[in-house]
């Protein structure tokens, strides 16, 4: 179910970007990886699981809320004027392997 939902959000992001681009509206998505300190991971992620995941992250650390906030701030800023329909993976390089 998770994969289906995530795929739907990514497809919806691209579709909205195509549909709304002529109006000057940009639509992007963020896809955070292991972001410690969030209520989700505080509730559902054990220390052992977090450590195992961190060991598989190329930069060898979990993300934090500031990592996500800075990325969202960039996407919402004037500096992001030519990015639309994109999904920004905030995961420390997990998909680079």
N, C-alpha and C positions, 0 to 999 in steps of 0.2 A: 504494500500500500504506500509506503514512503516513497519508493522510486516512482510510482505512478503520479503521486501528488507533486513531487519535485519536477518531473518532466512536464506536467501540466502548467506549472508556474513558469518554467523557462519558455515554453511555447507561447503562453499567454503574454509574457513580457515582449517577445519578438513581434507577436501579432499586434499588440497595442502600439508598439513603437512604429510599425508600418502604418497603422491606421491614423495615428495622431501626429505623425511627423510633419505633415503639411501645415498643421496649426502651430508648429514651433514647440510642440510638447515632446520632451525626451522621456523615455521609459526605460529604466534599467532595474536589475535585480542584484541583490547581494546574497551569497551563499556561504555563510560562516561554517567553519569546521569546529574543532574543539575550542570553545570559548569559556574558559573557567571563570567563575565568579557570577555566572548567570543563575537565575532560579532554576532553569531547566537542568543544567549540569550539576548544580548543588543538590538537586533532588534525585536525579537519575544516573549519575556517573559516580562509580566507586573510585576511590583513590587508586586502586590497582588497575582498573580499566583506563583511567586518565594517564597513569604512568606508561602503560603499554602503548597507548595511542601516541603520547609524546615521543616515545622512542621511534615511532615510524614517521614522524614529521621531520622533513629535511633540516629545518632550522632548530630542531630539538627543543621546542617550547610550545606550550599551549598559547592560544590567543587570549586576549582580554578585551573587555568592552571598549577600551580606547582604540584598539586596532580596528574594530568594526565602525566605531563612531567617526574616525578619521576618513575611512573609505566612503562612508555615506556622505559626510560633509563635502568631500571632493566631488562625488557624483552630483551633488545638489548645487555646486558652485558654478561660477561663470567659466572656470577653467576646463570644464567638462563639456563644452559646447558642441562637440562633434561625436560624442559617444551616445548611442541609443540602441536599444535592443540587445544590450550586452548583459551578461551575468558575471559579476566579479566574485571569484572564489577566494575567500579570505580563510586560508587553511595552512599557511606556512609552507606551501609548495608540495602538498600531498599528491596532487595530480601530475606533478612533474616527473614522477618516478616511473 
